[in-house]
Amino acid sequence: MDNLDSLPSASVEEIPEDARILDVREDAEWEAGHIDGAQHIPLGQLPERYGEVPADEDVYVICRTGGRSLRATAYLQQYGFDPVNVLGGMGAWMDAERPMVSETGQTPTVR
């Protein structure tokens, strides 16, 4: 995990429509707004739950702004996954007006 700059990354616009998304934000952030169909594993739970992440496909890792997802990308890469860090995180996703859903019954938002 020494050289985080060399990890694969992609902008929101570069993410394929059918991409596998892993959201590593905390529960309250997820509930406020997330990508429909994304997998949710908070960063702190990743060491115990990384086996739930599909190892046979690219996984786009996202958080609020990109810091936690970068750490998760580095962690997953150590275990043989092909993760891609999403630059700008959910903030960039929302700014690009990409679709989101919420667990709160309110308009999805990023916090």
C-alpha positions in Angstrom: 0.0 0.0 0.0 3.0 2.3 -0.3 2.3 3.8 -3.7 -1.4 4.8 -3.8 -0.9 7.0 -6.8 -0.3 3.9 -9.0 -3.6 2.3 -8.2 -6.2 2.1 -11.0 -8.7 4.9 -11.0 -11.6 6.2 -13.1 -13.8 9.2 -13.3 -17.5 8.9 -12.8 -18.0 9.3 -16.6 -15.6 6.3 -17.3 -17.6 3.8 -15.2 -19.5 1.3 -17.5 -23.3 1.3 -17.1 -23.3 -2.3 -15.9 -20.3 -1.9 -13.6 -20.0 -3.6 -10.2 -19.9 -0.8 -7.6 -18.6 -1.2 -4.0 -19.6 1.6 -1.7 -17.3 1.8 1.4 -19.1 4.7 3.2 -20.7 4.4 6.6 -24.3 3.3 7.1 -25.8 6.8 7.5 -24.1 8.0 4.3 -25.3 5.0 2.4 -28.9 5.5 3.7 -28.9 9.1 2.6 -28.1 8.3 -1.0 -26.3 5.6 -3.0 -26.0 4.0 -6.4 -28.9 1.5 -7.0 -27.5 -2.0 -7.2 -24.2 -1.1 -5.4 -22.7 -3.4 -2.8 -22.3 -1.8 0.6 -19.4 -2.7 2.9 -18.1 0.1 5.1 -14.4 0.5 5.0 -13.9 -0.6 8.6 -15.7 -3.9 7.9 -13.7 -4.7 4.7 -11.0 -6.8 6.4 -13.7 -9.2 7.7 -16.0 -9.0 4.6 -13.8 -8.7 1.6 -14.7 -12.3 0.7 -18.2 -10.9 -0.3 -16.6 -8.9 -3.1 -16.6 -10.8 -6.5 -13.1 -11.7 -7.4 -13.8 -12.5 -11.0 -14.8 -9.0 -12.2 -13.6 -5.4 -12.0 -15.0 -3.6 -9.0 -15.4 0.2 -8.9 -14.8 1.4 -5.3 -16.6 4.6 -4.2 -16.9 6.7 -1.0 -17.9 10.3 -0.5 -14.8 12.0 -2.0 -12.3 9.3 -2.9 -10.1 8.9 0.2 -11.6 5.8 1.8 -12.2 4.2 -1.6 -8.5 4.7 -2.4 -7.6 2.8 0.8 -10.1 0.1 0.0 -8.8 -0.2 -3.5 -5.2 -0.7 -2.2 -6.5 -3.3 0.3 -8.5 -5.3 -2.2 -5.6 -5.3 -4.7 -3.4 -6.9 -2.1 -5.8 -9.9 -2.1 -5.9 -10.4 -5.8 -9.0 -8.3 -6.7 -9.1 -5.9 -9.7 -10.5 -2.8 -8.0 -10.8 0.7 -9.6 -10.9 3.8 -7.4 -13.7 6.2 -8.4 -12.2 9.7 -8.5 -14.3 12.3 -6.7 -16.5 9.7 -5.1 -20.3 10.1 -4.6 -19.9 13.9 -4.7 -18.7 13.6 -8.3 -21.5 11.0 -9.0 -24.1 13.5 -7.8 -22.5 16.4 -9.6 -22.7 14.4 -12.8 -26.4 13.8 -12.2 -26.1 10.1 -12.2 -29.0 8.2 -10.7 -29.1 7.5 -6.9 -31.6 6.0 -4.5 -32.2 6.6 -0.7 -33.2 4.4 2.2 -34.8 7.4 4.0 -37.7 8.0 1.8 -36.3 11.5 1.0 -34.5 12.7 -2.1 -31.1 11.0 -2.3 -28.2 13.1 -1.3 -24.5 12.8 -0.5 -23.3 13.5 3.0 
